[in-house]
Amino acid sequence: MKLEKGFFIKWAIFMLILLAFLPGFQGKRVEIASYSGVIESIDKDFKFIVVSGTKFLIFSDTKIVDQKGSMLKASDLKLKTFVAIEGVPIPDGLYAKKIMIQKKP
């Protein structure tokens, strides 16, 4: 009986500690925003582009697509091309999660 009571008390304390710290373990919600405009500048190594005065960082997992959804390469990005970008704020700027090359509206 003492063993069961001791186990229950330890379990209850563990659950209280877990509940106290659980909100700190929840992931932050990432807000994805949409941007569009003309590419004004492209880094020579395709690490970033500037669209409508805003710098977008390009990483290896950035998806670059055309309007049909076909995958493209960073080298397909050209100056004065109209793009729509799904961007996520990060400490260094805006991370371009997806870049879609479009025809001018």
C-alpha positions as CSV (number, residue, x, y, z in Angstrom):
1,M,0.0,0.0,0.0
2,K,2.8,2.4,0.8
3,L,4.4,1.7,-2.5
4,E,1.2,2.6,-4.4
5,K,0.8,5.8,-2.4
6,G,4.4,6.8,-3.0
7,F,4.1,6.1,-6.7
8,F,0.9,8.2,-6.9
9,I,2.5,11.2,-5.2
10,K,5.5,11.1,-7.5
11,W,3.2,10.8,-10.5
12,A,1.1,13.7,-9.3
13,I,4.2,15.9,-8.8
14,F,5.6,14.9,-12.2
15,M,2.2,15.8,-13.9
16,L,2.1,19.2,-12.1
17,I,5.6,20.0,-13.2
18,L,4.8,18.9,-16.7
19,L,1.7,21.1,-16.9
20,A,3.6,24.1,-15.5
21,F,6.3,23.9,-18.2
22,L,4.2,22.6,-21.1
23,P,3.3,26.1,-22.5
24,G,7.0,26.8,-22.9
25,F,7.4,23.7,-25.1
26,Q,4.7,24.6,-27.6
27,G,5.9,25.7,-31.0
28,K,5.5,29.3,-32.1
29,R,3.0,29.9,-34.8
30,V,4.7,31.0,-38.0
31,E,2.8,33.6,-40.0
32,I,3.3,33.3,-43.8
33,A,2.6,36.5,-45.6
34,S,2.2,37.0,-49.4
35,Y,4.3,39.6,-51.3
36,S,4.4,40.4,-55.0
37,G,6.4,42.7,-57.2
38,V,9.2,43.0,-59.7
39,I,12.7,41.6,-58.9
40,E,14.9,44.6,-58.6
41,S,18.2,42.9,-57.6
42,I,19.6,39.4,-57.4
43,D,22.6,38.3,-55.4
44,K,25.3,36.8,-57.6
45,D,25.1,33.5,-55.5
46,F,21.3,33.6,-55.4
47,K,21.3,33.9,-51.6
48,F,18.7,36.7,-51.8
49,I,16.6,38.8,-54.1
50,V,15.1,42.3,-53.7
51,V,11.5,42.7,-54.6
52,S,9.8,46.1,-54.3
53,G,12.5,47.2,-51.9
54,T,12.3,44.2,-49.6
55,K,15.1,41.6,-49.3
56,F,14.1,38.0,-49.4
57,L,16.5,35.3,-48.3
58,I,16.7,32.2,-50.5
59,F,17.6,28.9,-48.9
60,S,18.0,25.4,-50.3
61,D,14.4,24.5,-49.4
62,T,12.9,27.6,-51.0
63,K,10.6,26.4,-53.8
64,I,10.8,28.3,-57.0
65,V,7.9,27.5,-59.4
66,D,6.1,28.8,-62.5
67,Q,2.4,29.5,-62.6
68,K,1.7,25.9,-63.6
69,G,3.6,24.6,-60.5
70,S,6.6,23.3,-62.3
71,M,9.8,23.4,-60.3
72,L,12.4,25.9,-61.4
73,K,16.0,26.7,-60.4
74,A,17.3,29.8,-58.7
75,S,19.0,30.6,-62.0
76,D,15.6,31.0,-63.6
77,L,15.1,34.2,-61.5
78,K,15.7,37.2,-63.7
79,L,15.7,40.9,-63.2
80,K,12.4,42.7,-63.9
81,T,10.5,39.5,-63.6
82,F,7.2,39.7,-61.7
83,V,7.0,37.3,-58.8
84,A,4.7,36.3,-56.0
85,I,6.4,35.3,-52.8
86,E,5.3,33.5,-49.6
87,G,7.6,34.9,-47.0
88,V,8.2,34.2,-43.3
89,P,9.8,36.7,-41.0
90,I,13.1,35.4,-39.5
91,P,15.7,37.3,-37.4
92,D,17.8,38.0,-40.5
93,G,15.0,39.3,-42.7
94,L,12.3,37.6,-44.7
95,Y,12.7,33.9,-45.7
96,A,11.3,33.2,-49.1
97,K,9.4,29.9,-48.6
98,K,8.0,29.9,-52.1
99,I,8.7,32.1,-55.1
100,M,6.3,31.9,-58.1
101,I,7.3,33.5,-61.3
102,Q,4.3,35.1,-62.9
103,K,3.3,37.0,-65.9
104,K,2.7,40.7,-65.3
105,P,-0.8,41.4,-64.0
